Structure formats: C-alpha cells, structure tokens
Amino acid sequence: MARRKTDRTDLEARLGHRFGSPDLLERALTHVSAAAGDPNRSNQRLEFLGDRVLGLAVAEMLHATFPSATEGELSHRLSELVRREACAALAERWGLGPYLHLGSGENRSGGRRNVAILADAAEAVLGAVYLDGGFPVARALVERSMAEAVRAPRQPAQDPKTALQEWAQGRGLPTPRYVLLDRSGPDHAPRFAIRAEVTGQDPASGTGRSKREAERDAARAMLLREGVWTEAAAPALTPEHAHAG
C-alpha cells in the first residue's frame, strides 16, 4: 500500500495537482475491465466529463491564441487537438500507463499501450482534476500540457472528405453523408454527381469520374463555402481513374 501511495504522489506531482479526494484519481485510472462490472468503479463517467472539460479548455486556448481565425479553422484545430491520438499522447506525457488498473485480459494484451485506453484515461484524469479542484485547476493542467501543441502550425488534411469529417466532428455534428444525385455517360467513361450533407448545413454538390471523386469534390465545395478552406490554400483535387464505386 505504501508503494501505491508513493506512485500516486509522483503522478500528482506530474499533474501539478494534489488530490483532496484521492479516490477520484484511483477511479480515473480504473479501466472498466478492472471494475468488476460496476460502472461506478470504472473511469467511464469521469472520461465523459473530462472530454467536455478538455474541449472547453482547448477551445478557450484556441480562441485566445488565434484572434483572427475563422470559426471553421478553430473547429478544425479543436478536432485535431482533442482526437483520440492526441488524448493518448497526453496520457503518455503524464505517464499514466504504469498506474492504470486493468483486467487481466487487457493487461496481457498490452492495454497499458492501447491508444483507446490511454485516451480514455487521460480524459478521466482531467475529469477527476475538475471535480477535485474546479475548472481553473483543470484548465491550468491543459494549458501546461498542450500549449505547444495549440501553437503549432496546423497541417490541413489533404483529403476533402477527411477535412469535412474533422470539421463536422469539431462542431459536434454527425459524420457527413454523401448522396448519389446522378450517373451519366457510357460505362467506360461515367460521370457522377454527388451531394454532401452535414446536419444543420446547406448541402453542397460535386462531380467526378467516380463516386469517390465526386464525393471529394462535394466535400471540397462545402469546405470552401463554410470558410474552412480558401481557394488559395485548398489542396487541388487529384483526378482519379475510376470505377463506379
């Protein structure tokens, strides 16, 4: 037990927060596989909370760091910074892996290095910090941990469908849908028309020699219209020799 207390103290030092309620940290580190079927013993509820805390803290940082950025650019940056891989990187930076409580199966299968488990644990720890110390403390932890990533130049997704999905996710919207409007031309040289749909937004249309090419054209049209991309900076579409599918 003394060893566990020492480990927790070391972890608190890395987080920059000493817990008034240590059980919160223990729960944040407990994967559902080690919770004996009791959801109140696992980190799932804290992960839900921490996800929202992280989103708000990063949104505040982006808003302050990029005062001239459009909403579309801010949303894109946000989705990049709070995605699963970014949260897993936070967990690694905080050194959470060795402290996770995992079921025997997850432990044997390398759960301490599993991206999804690490990402959930990072969000759960942030949720625990929020409950224990309040939002200013949680925000300070995010700022210390992510200041460099927030300021880093953004590499825009080159594929329009990927970029549109990231933009939609950053706004809390469902995955974009693509609807076939028309197929014309002979079998050896077909032409497709596709409509891209995002909940709450006007649709955008595109054409191409394959369904995928037309979907990319439609996604690009929506990104340009919403100001996520500009004509000057948007990657050019690479033509595809295609098949109808």
C-alpha positions as CSV (number, residue, x, y, z in Angstrom):
1,M,0.0,0.0,0.0
2,A,2.9,2.4,0.8
3,R,4.2,1.8,-2.8
4,R,0.9,2.7,-4.3
5,K,0.7,5.9,-2.3
6,T,4.2,6.8,-3.4
7,D,3.3,6.2,-7.1
8,R,0.2,8.3,-6.7
9,T,2.2,11.1,-5.2
10,D,4.6,11.0,-8.1
11,L,1.7,11.1,-10.5
12,E,0.1,14.0,-8.7
13,A,3.4,15.9,-9.0
14,R,3.5,15.4,-12.8
15,L,-0.1,16.6,-13.0
16,G,0.6,19.6,-10.8
17,H,-2.4,18.8,-8.5
18,R,-2.6,17.1,-5.2
19,F,-6.0,15.5,-4.8
20,G,-8.1,16.3,-1.8
21,S,-10.2,13.2,-2.7
22,P,-7.6,10.5,-3.8
23,D,-10.3,8.1,-4.7
24,L,-11.1,10.3,-7.7
25,L,-7.7,9.7,-9.1
26,E,-7.9,5.9,-8.4
27,R,-11.2,5.8,-10.2
28,A,-9.9,7.7,-13.1
29,L,-7.1,5.1,-13.5
30,T,-9.5,2.1,-13.3
31,H,-10.5,0.7,-16.7
32,V,-13.9,-1.0,-17.0
33,S,-12.1,-4.3,-17.3
34,A,-10.9,-4.0,-13.7
35,A,-14.2,-2.6,-12.3
36,A,-15.9,-6.0,-11.7
37,G,-18.9,-4.9,-13.8
38,D,-19.6,-1.9,-11.6
39,P,-19.7,1.3,-13.8
40,N,-19.3,3.4,-10.7
41,R,-15.9,1.9,-10.1
42,S,-14.6,2.5,-13.6
43,N,-13.4,5.7,-15.2
44,Q,-16.1,5.8,-17.8
45,R,-18.2,8.6,-16.2
46,L,-15.1,10.6,-15.5
47,E,-14.0,10.1,-19.1
48,F,-17.3,11.6,-20.2
49,L,-16.8,14.6,-18.0
50,G,-13.2,15.1,-18.9
51,D,-13.9,15.0,-22.6
52,R,-16.1,18.1,-22.1
53,V,-13.6,19.8,-19.8
54,L,-10.8,19.3,-22.4
55,G,-12.9,20.6,-25.2
56,L,-13.8,23.8,-23.4
57,A,-10.2,24.4,-22.2
58,V,-8.7,23.9,-25.6
59,A,-11.4,26.0,-27.2
60,E,-10.6,28.8,-24.9
61,M,-6.9,28.5,-25.7
62,L,-7.5,28.5,-29.4
63,H,-9.8,31.5,-29.2
64,A,-7.2,33.5,-27.3
65,T,-4.2,32.3,-29.4
66,F,-5.7,32.8,-32.9
67,P,-7.8,36.0,-32.7
68,S,-8.2,36.3,-36.4
69,A,-9.0,32.7,-37.2
70,T,-12.4,31.8,-38.6
71,E,-14.8,29.5,-36.8
72,G,-14.1,26.8,-39.4
73,E,-10.3,26.9,-38.7
74,L,-10.8,27.0,-35.0
75,S,-13.2,24.0,-35.2
76,H,-10.6,22.1,-37.3
77,R,-7.8,22.8,-34.9
78,L,-10.0,21.8,-32.0
79,S,-10.9,18.4,-33.6
80,E,-7.2,17.7,-34.1
81,L,-6.2,18.6,-30.5
82,V,-8.9,16.5,-28.8
83,R,-9.0,13.5,-31.0
84,R,-8.1,10.1,-29.6
85,E,-4.5,10.1,-30.6
86,A,-3.9,13.5,-29.1
87,C,-5.5,12.4,-25.8
88,A,-3.4,9.2,-25.8
89,A,-0.3,11.4,-26.2
90,L,-1.4,13.4,-23.1
91,A,-1.6,10.1,-21.2
92,E,1.9,9.2,-22.2
93,R,3.1,12.7,-21.3
94,W,1.6,12.3,-17.8
95,G,3.0,8.8,-17.6
96,L,-0.4,7.1,-16.9
97,G,0.3,3.7,-18.4
98,P,2.0,2.1,-15.4
99,Y,-0.7,3.3,-13.0
100,L,-3.7,2.0,-14.9
101,H,-5.8,-0.6,-13.2
102,L,-6.7,-3.2,-15.9
103,G,-8.4,-6.5,-16.0
104,S,-6.0,-9.5,-16.6
105,G,-7.0,-9.8,-20.2
106,E,-6.4,-6.2,-21.1
107,N,-3.1,-6.3,-19.1
108,R,-1.9,-9.3,-21.0
109,S,-2.8,-7.8,-24.4
110,G,-0.8,-4.6,-23.9
111,G,-3.6,-2.4,-22.6
112,R,-1.2,0.0,-21.0
113,R,-0.1,1.0,-24.5
114,N,-3.5,0.8,-26.1
115,V,-4.4,4.2,-27.7
116,A,-8.1,4.0,-26.8
117,I,-7.5,3.0,-23.2
118,L,-4.8,5.7,-22.7
119,A,-7.0,8.4,-24.3
120,D,-10.0,7.5,-22.1
121,A,-7.7,7.5,-19.0
122,A,-6.3,11.0,-19.9
123,E,-9.9,12.4,-20.2
124,A,-10.9,10.6,-17.0
125,V,-7.9,12.1,-15.1
126,L,-8.9,15.5,-16.3
127,G,-12.4,15.0,-15.2
128,A,-11.2,13.9,-11.8
129,V,-9.0,17.0,-11.6
130,Y,-12.0,19.1,-12.5
131,L,-14.2,17.6,-9.8
132,D,-11.4,17.8,-7.2
133,G,-10.0,21.3,-7.9
134,G,-12.5,23.1,-10.2
135,F,-12.3,24.3,-13.7
136,P,-9.4,26.8,-13.2
137,V,-7.2,23.9,-12.0
138,A,-8.2,21.6,-14.8
139,R,-7.7,24.4,-17.4
140,A,-4.2,25.1,-16.0
141,L,-3.3,21.5,-16.4
142,V,-4.5,21.5,-20.0
143,E,-2.6,24.8,-20.7
144,R,0.7,23.4,-19.2
145,S,0.3,20.2,-21.2
146,M,-0.9,21.4,-24.5
147,A,0.4,25.0,-25.0
148,E,3.0,23.9,-27.6
149,A,0.5,21.7,-29.5
150,V,-2.0,24.5,-29.6
151,R,0.5,27.0,-31.0
152,A,1.9,24.5,-33.6
153,P,1.3,25.3,-37.2
154,R,-1.7,23.3,-38.5
155,Q,-1.2,20.8,-41.3
156,P,-4.6,20.8,-43.0
157,A,-5.9,17.5,-44.1
158,Q,-5.2,17.0,-47.8
159,D,-8.3,14.8,-48.4
160,P,-11.5,16.9,-48.5
161,K,-13.7,14.1,-47.1
162,T,-11.3,13.7,-44.1
163,A,-11.2,17.5,-43.6
164,L,-15.0,17.8,-43.8
165,Q,-15.5,14.9,-41.3
166,E,-13.0,16.6,-38.9
167,W,-14.8,19.9,-39.3
168,A,-18.2,18.3,-38.6
169,Q,-16.8,16.4,-35.5
170,G,-15.3,19.7,-34.2
171,R,-18.8,21.2,-34.2
172,G,-20.3,18.1,-32.5
173,L,-22.1,17.1,-35.7
174,P,-22.6,13.6,-37.1
175,T,-20.4,12.2,-39.9
176,P,-21.2,13.8,-43.3
177,R,-23.4,11.8,-45.7
178,Y,-23.0,11.5,-49.4
179,V,-26.0,11.1,-51.7
180,L,-25.8,10.0,-55.4
181,L,-27.7,12.5,-57.5
182,D,-26.9,11.3,-61.0
183,R,-24.9,8.9,-63.1
184,S,-24.4,9.7,-66.7
185,G,-22.2,8.8,-69.6
186,P,-21.1,5.5,-71.1
187,D,-19.8,2.6,-68.9
188,H,-16.2,3.2,-70.0
189,A,-16.4,6.9,-69.1
190,P,-19.1,7.5,-66.4
191,R,-19.8,10.8,-64.7
192,F,-21.2,11.0,-61.2
193,A,-22.9,13.8,-59.3
194,I,-22.9,13.6,-55.5
195,R,-24.4,15.8,-52.8
196,A,-22.6,16.2,-49.4
197,E,-24.8,16.6,-46.4
198,V,-23.9,17.8,-42.9
199,T,-26.7,18.1,-40.3
200,G,-27.7,21.8,-39.9
201,Q,-25.8,23.0,-43.0
202,D,-26.9,23.6,-46.6
203,P,-25.8,20.7,-48.8
204,A,-23.0,21.0,-51.4
205,S,-22.7,19.2,-54.7
206,G,-19.8,17.8,-56.7
207,T,-19.0,15.8,-59.8
208,G,-16.4,13.3,-60.8
209,R,-15.4,10.3,-62.9
210,S,-16.0,8.0,-59.9
211,K,-18.3,8.2,-56.8
212,R,-15.3,8.9,-54.6
213,E,-14.0,11.7,-56.9
214,A,-17.5,13.3,-56.8
215,E,-17.7,12.9,-53.0
216,R,-14.4,14.6,-52.7
217,D,-15.5,17.4,-55.0
218,A,-18.7,17.9,-53.0
219,A,-16.8,17.9,-49.7
220,R,-14.3,20.4,-51.1
221,A,-17.2,22.7,-52.2
222,M,-18.7,22.7,-48.7
223,L,-15.3,23.4,-47.1
224,L,-14.8,26.3,-49.3
225,R,-18.3,27.7,-48.8
226,E,-18.0,27.4,-45.0
227,G,-14.6,29.1,-44.9
228,V,-12.8,26.1,-43.6
229,W,-10.6,26.2,-46.8
230,T,-9.8,29.1,-49.1
231,E,-9.3,28.8,-52.8
232,A,-5.7,29.9,-52.4
233,A,-4.9,27.4,-49.7
234,A,-7.1,24.4,-50.5
235,P,-5.3,21.3,-51.9
236,A,-6.1,20.7,-55.5
237,L,-8.2,17.6,-56.3
238,T,-6.2,14.8,-57.8
239,P,-8.1,13.2,-60.7
240,E,-8.9,9.5,-60.2
241,H,-9.3,7.0,-63.0
242,A,-12.2,5.3,-61.8
243,H,-14.7,2.8,-61.4
244,A,-18.2,3.3,-60.2
245,G,-17.8,2.6,-56.6
